[in-house]
């Protein structure tokens, strides 16, 4: 999905479910919460277990990013598919 977003330059090229998921993830990361409509959409699509797994995965990657940034860890030559 990352490659698709990177290649397309916009979410319009993704399937509707992926666009909605990426919007949900952005809302979680930016506001550290989700609105009631977003909550209902995620819950309706993923169920309780899937929603917990999504939130935990986002939190895990955010924690990793914080740790790596704190110690200025980076890849000397990032792979082409990760360059921004």
Secondary structure in CASP SS format (residue, H / E / C, confidence):
PFRMAT SS
TARGET T0000
AUTHOR 0000-0000-0000
METHOD secondary structure of the structure
MODEL  1
X C 1.00
X H 1.00
X H 1.00
X H 1.00
X H 1.00
X H 1.00
X H 1.00
X H 1.00
X C 1.00
X C 1.00
X H 1.00
X H 1.00
X H 1.00
X C 1.00
X C 1.00
X H 1.00
X H 1.00
X H 1.00
X H 1.00
X H 1.00
X H 1.00
X H 1.00
X H 1.00
X H 1.00
X H 1.00
X H 1.00
X H 1.00
X H 1.00
X H 1.00
X H 1.00
X H 1.00
X C 1.00
X C 1.00
X C 1.00
X C 1.00
X H 1.00
X H 1.00
X H 1.00
X H 1.00
X H 1.00
X H 1.00
X H 1.00
X H 1.00
X H 1.00
X H 1.00
X H 1.00
X H 1.00
X H 1.00
X H 1.00
X H 1.00
X H 1.00
X H 1.00
X H 1.00
X H 1.00
X H 1.00
X H 1.00
X H 1.00
X H 1.00
X H 1.00
X H 1.00
X H 1.00
X H 1.00
X H 1.00
X H 1.00
X H 1.00
X H 1.00
X H 1.00
X H 1.00
X H 1.00
X H 1.00
X C 1.00
X C 1.00
X C 1.00
X C 1.00
X C 1.00
X C 1.00
X C 1.00
X C 1.00
X C 1.00
X H 1.00
X H 1.00
X H 1.00
X C 1.00
X C 1.00
END
